[in-house]
Amino acid sequence: MEPLFQTSITCICCESTYKTSRVRPSFKKPAGRDTDFCSHYKTECNPDFYVVRICPTCGFASTENGKSAMTDAQKRKYKDSLGDRWTFRDYGGTRSKEQALECYKLALLCGGIIEEKERVIAGILHHIAWLYRYENNTEQEQRFLRYALDSYVAVFETESGSLDNAKLMYLIGELHRRVGEPNKAVRWFSRVVNDKRITDASMIRACRDQWQLLREQQQYDHFDEEEPAAMNA
């Protein structure tokens, strides 16, 4: 059985129908997963490469979590900003890491043009950071982790009432840790542990684990401790 299968998508911009590839569920078995949920696969068939769908006719790129429709004003704005310069390209088959990166960056551009939901933008930025991580490009990974972090904070400030706060707060703390801001990381981890409304045991445990990791790194990274009492409970 081939790892990829194709599905039909109707473009929300130009309304043409096109094919895009997805990875079969049986092939979505990661060999490992990082603490910010980045999955690593032994094969080149990485499901993350196929998250973005790109219309070959007009070039509009989106994810399944993005907008399900566009207004006429958004369509005109996209056409004026990018669509008029698009030349036919088909990303519907097998994608390399380089092509996957192109797809995500195009989705980022499109999302900015139509003012996509902040949580969708945050996810795109985070995935771009992962793609650079696969390439061991630390400088670009750090750059996009910072963008993703800022975007996740914006999500928390504007949409937290309708989201899984525990996972979002953990992720904000973890990205602070990864960009070298341990004090801020501790504050977010402690918020998860200390908030009695949060009952997500896996996220509470993850926050404790990452706090312990920061403590172990203390002998190398001398930062001011802000250890909440609940962390040691």
Helices and strands as residue ranges (DSSP letters): E 4-10, E 17-23, G 25-27, E 32-33, E 39-40, G 47-50, E 53-54, E 61-62, H 72-81, G 83-85, H 97-113, H 118-134, H 138-159, G 160-162, H 165-178, H 182-194, H 201-216, G 217-219, G 229-232
